[in-house]
């Protein structure tokens, strides 16, 4: 049996190997990203850059109030993303909706068509509805990264556009 400096070096080496393996597994995504968030189709490829490593993913639809629906996304029981679908009075400017939604500010980046505002941790958009369920209102969507999600401005921009399009094809709009 080794003793002295050899024992210490062996023990330290074994501990470092064990810690390295733990750190590696903690940095992996061991779950499959679903193709829908609370019933709304969202490409897993669009979600991937925003989701942290972990072992399991789940979603919960919060209590749906008339005019608002919130989808909470969890990784290992920690909330990491939130999606909102909300009806607001017709003619509401995008900046006004942004002023009440966390992680997005009225002065954040705006797409050329003026339909979306986005930052590295949040995005909002106005949905185009062919036949809105509430014809006297406008439909908005929002997405935000919660802790310990992964901020990514380009990913948020792509995600909000795809999410708005999917909501535009949902029962809210047809």
Phi, psi and omega in degrees: 000132181293153177219169176066222184300327180296316180299314181299314180296320179295315181295314180299316179299316179296318178297316180296320177298316179297317178295321179298318179294320179295316181297321180295314182293329179289342182262008181255154174263104183263020180234158177264128181286126181290162181266007176213145175248107181054040176093352178258124182298129176216126180297129176305329179296329179283332181276329187310313183292345185260351184261139180279169174294160177166185184257329181215152178235144177211160177231152177223131174271118181292169179308121183277118175261155179300121179095356180210137176222135181233130178248121180256132181248129182241142168238122183051045176067014175247129180292125184239336178218150174225135175241137176238147170232120186220137173267132177231162180306136181307135180091001179296125178291150178305319182297326179293316177298320180298328184292344180248000183254125181300148175077004176225135180242150179305333181267006179292175181298142181236141177289158182303325181279356177075012183270342186224142169242142183207154174224188179288341184238002180196161179202149175226159179202157176262132183267137173269116181249121177295318178222083186298144176297330178239088187296343180266006182232167173252146180257130179240153173234156178213152175217141177216149175271125175260165178292141357260046178300180184246111179296140179195105185299312181296320179294321179296320180298313180294318182297314185293324178295316179292320180295316178298319179296317179295318178294325177297340179260003184271180179297338178296333188241352185237000000 
